[in-house]
């Protein structure tokens, strides 16, 4: 723990979007930490604020987005110099584009066709960042681009270098996007649903590729996803988001084996599970709240069968469970009634623990 170096610190982030229906309070006081070389997952339903949080860090919010408060301190290490700390929210889009985006922080989006220029060969697209950020000679940039294509597992790289995006499969296009993201040696890689558009086999290969590159280069990775199966494969730490707030955070083991927030219980219960005794896949009842008005109390209360009277009046603070694990639920208050984790979820967690123990025993 003592050797961990913080690379990104987000505090009290609040973001609204101006709409015809009024301001939408998309992000409501988010705190988040990312450490060097570690993988952090942000998980939650669509509209929970996952992508908005990281887009603010990249300075690519929609034009109607307004950052009301907060800070995003990013620490990077220029070659041969002392670490530099900047607040990404105070840099402005032009300075972010020039000094940070693509160079220090890179992002992989879920649909490679929207990330790639259909009129430009993939080789030129990989070279573009190296030439613009570093002023790298064309020959050197081309050599590194070929190396990156080989690194991300694209066969016959020299010929593929001249291809256009439409000539590649979806999995190959996503590999090219990863190569572009790695071209300028970023220290933080943000993956926004990077495997959603891919089939399961290709998805596994892409996740393994990102893990391999992370291990070799020592970069930090932030995953934005709604897929807990992906989270289980890649994450060191997990942040569960609901209605613009982080409601539970902890190590991957703490979130999967000892979840404390009823929303996390719902997410885990909705994972496909071949051994369940239920006839139908569980779904959290109701819908996420509209964020156009002020939310009084806990935003999850209307969907929470374990909600207490206080949930309707006051939003719960983060209750500390361990040094790394905390959750925003009044069920953790010392005076709250004792509520057990749902029985079916308890069975599923026990099965996962037995499987994990079996792996350890075999080793």
N, C-alpha and C positions, 0 to 999 in steps of 0.2 A: 504493500500500500504506500509506503513512504517514497518509493521510487517513481510513483505516478506523476506525470507532468501534465498539467491542464493546458489544453490547446484552445478550447472555446468555452466561454462562460456567458450564459444568457441569464439576465436577471430582470424580473418584473416587466416582461414584454407585453405590451397592449397594442393591438392593431384593430382598427375598424375600417369598413369599406362603405363608402357613400353610395347609396342606391336610391331608386325612386321610392321604395317602401320605407326609407329612413336608414340610419347608420346600422350596419351589421357588426356586432362586437365579436369578430372572428377569433381573436386571441385575447385572453383575459388573465394576464399575470403569469406568464410562463417563466419558469426557472429551469435551466438545463445545463449540464456539464459534460464536456467531452474531453477525454484524456488521450495523450499521444499513444498511437499504436493500438488503441482499443476500438471495439465496434459497439456503437450505441444504436438501438432500434427505437423508433417512435411509432407506436401502434395505436390504432383506433379506427372507428367507422369513418366512412366518407363524410367530409364536412367537419371533422373534429378539429382541424387546424394544423394537421401534420405538415402538409406541403407549404402552407402560408408561413410557418415558422422559419423554415430553411430558405424560402424565397426571399424573406426579409434580409437574411444574412448575405445573400447574393445580390441584393439590390434590384431584384426583378419582380417586385410586387406589381400588380395591375395598377393602372393610373389612378383608379379611385380608392386605392389603399392608403391609409393614413396611420403612421406609427405615432401613437399618443404618448407612450413612455417606454422606458426600458433601456438596457444596454446590452451590447454583444461584443465582449472583449475577445479578440482573436490574437493568439500568440504564435508568431512564426519565427523561423531561424534563417536569416540571410547567410549565405555561405561566408564563413570566416568572420562573422560579426556576432555581437551579443543579440539575444532574442529581442524581438520588437513586439510591443503590445499596441493594438489599435482597436478602437471602437467602430465596428463595421457600420453602425447606424449613423455615425457622424461623418463618414467619409464622402458620401455623395456618389451617385451612380457612375459618373465619369472617372473619378479616382478609383472606385471599386473595380471598374472594368480594366483600368490601366495597371493597377498594382496587385489586385487580389484575384479576381475571377479568372479561372482557367490556369492561373499561375500558382497561387497559394491554395485556393479552394476550387475544386472542380465538381461538376454535377453531372450525373447520368440520369436521364429522364426515362419514363416508362415506354414511350413509343419512339423507337429510333428514327422512324420516317419523319417525325416532326423536328428531330434534332439535326438531321443531315440535310445538306443542300443538294437537291436532285440534279442541279446543273454543274456540279463540280465533282471531279474524281475523288475517291476516298483518300488517295495518297495526298492530294493537295489539301484536303480538309484536315488531315493529321498534321501536315507541315505548317499550316496557317498560324497556329498559336506560337510555335517555336520561333517563327520568323518575326511575328509582331511583338512578342514579349522579350525575346532575347536578341533580336537582330541576327539570328543564326544564318550563316551562309546556306544557300539553297541545297548544295551538295550534301552538307552535313545534316541538314534537316531531313533530306530524303533518306539518308542512311539510317537515321534514328527512327523515321517513320516505318521503314521496312522492318527494323528490329522490333518495333512495337506491334506490328501486324503478326510477327512470329510469336511474340510474347503472349498475345491474346488468342493464339491457336488458330490463326487463319492460314490454311495450307496454300502453297504456291504464291507466297506473298508478293514476289516481284511482278507477277501477272495481275494479281488482284489489286495491286497498287493503282492500276490504270482504270479499274472498274468504277462504275457509277452505282449509287445506292440501289437502284431498281434491279441491278444484276445480281444482287446478293439475297440470300434467304433472311428471314427475320432474326434468326440466331446469329448469323454472320454480321448483320447490320448492327446488332447490339454489341458485338465484339469490337466493331469499328468505333462505336461511340465510346466504349471503354478505353480504346487506344487513344482517341482524341483527348479524353479526360486525363490520361496519364502522361500526355506528351510533354507537359511543362513541369513534371515532377511535383505535383501538389502535395501539401502536407495534410490536407483534409479532403476526403472524397465523400460527396453526398449522393446517395442512390435513392431516387424517388420512384418507388415501385418498378425497379429495373427489370423484373422478370414477368410482369403481369401479362404482357402480350405474347408470351412464349409458352410452348407446350412443356409438360412436366420434365421430360428428359433434358431438353435444352436449358430449362430453368436451373436444374441441378448443376449442369456444366458451367453456367454463367456464375452461379453462386460460388462454386469451387474456384473458378478463375479469379474472382474478386478477392477471395480469402488468400489465394496463392500470392497474388500481387501485393496484398497488404502485408503478408508475412515477409516477403522479400524486401519491400521498401520501407516498412515500419510506419506506414501512414495510418491516420485515423479514418474511420468510416462511420457515417451516419446513414442508417437505413430508414426510409419512410415506407411503411407497408401496413396493410390490413390483414396480411396473411401470417398467422401465428406459426405456421409450419416453417416459413422462411425465417422467422425470428428465432425459432428453436435451433436452426442450423447455423446461424451466423453470429448472434448477439452475445456480447459480454454483459451489457447492461440494457435494461428495457425501461422505456417511459410510456405509460399508458395515458392516452389523451382522450378527453371527452368534453365536447362543447367549449373548445378553446382553452382548456386547462389540463395540466398534467395531474391525474388523480391518483396514480400510483407509480413508484419508481423503485428499481432494485436490480440486483444481479439477475441474469436469466434464470438461474436456479431458484431464486427467491420468488420471482414472478410465476414460474411454472409449477413449483412444488409447494409454495406457501403463499398463495395470493390472498390479499386481505380486503380488497375493495369489491363490492358487489358487481360493479361493472366489469372488472377483470374476471370475476367468476363467470359472468355471462359470456364474455369473449372466449374463454377457455372451454366452456360447456358447448359452444357452437362449433368447435373444431370437429371435423369428420372423425369418427371413431368406430372401427369395425366391431369392437367388442361391447358396445353399449347395449343395455337391456331395453332401451327406449325404441319405439317403433319409428319415431320421426326425429330428424335433426333439430336440436334446440335452437331457438331464436329468441333474442332479447325482445320482450314485448314492447309495443309502442314505437315511437320515432324520436330521434334527437330533437331538442328544442329549437324553435326559431330564435335566432340571436339578434333579432331587430329591436327587441325591447329589453328592459332591465330584468335580469334573472334574480329572483328573490329565493334565498336558500340554496340548496344543493340542486344543480341542474339535472342530475340523474334521478332525483326523488320520484317524479311521476312514473318512472319505469322500474323502480326498485321495490321489490316485494318486501324488502327488509328495512324500508325507510322508517325513521323515527319521527316523532312530532317536531323535533328541533330541525330536521332536514328541510322542513317547509319554511322555516324562518331564517336560518343561518347556514351559510356555506361552511363546510368543515375545514379546519386547518390541516396541514400535513402532520400526522402523528408519526413520530419516529418509532420504528420497530427494531431495527438494527442500525449499525453505522452506515449501511448502504441501502437499507430498505425503509420506505415510508409510504403512507397512503392517506388520502384526504377523505376519511369516512368517520362519522360520529360513532360507528360501532366500535372503534378503537378507544373511545373515551373510557376512563376507569369506571364511570357510573353507568355506562350503557349496558343493556341486557345482553346476555351471552347468546350469540347467534353462531351456529355451526355452519361450516361450508356445506353447500348442497351435497347430498349423499352420492348422487351419480358422478359429480365432479370429484368427490373424494376417492371414489373407486378408480376413476381414470388416472388421478395423480398417483395413487398407490401402484397401479399397473406400470406407469412411467418410471416410478422409483425402482420397481422390481427389475424392469428392463435395463435401467441404468446400472443397477447393482450387478446384473448378469454380465454386462460388458466389462465391468471392472474385474469381476471374478475370473473371467476368461483371460484377461490380460495378466 
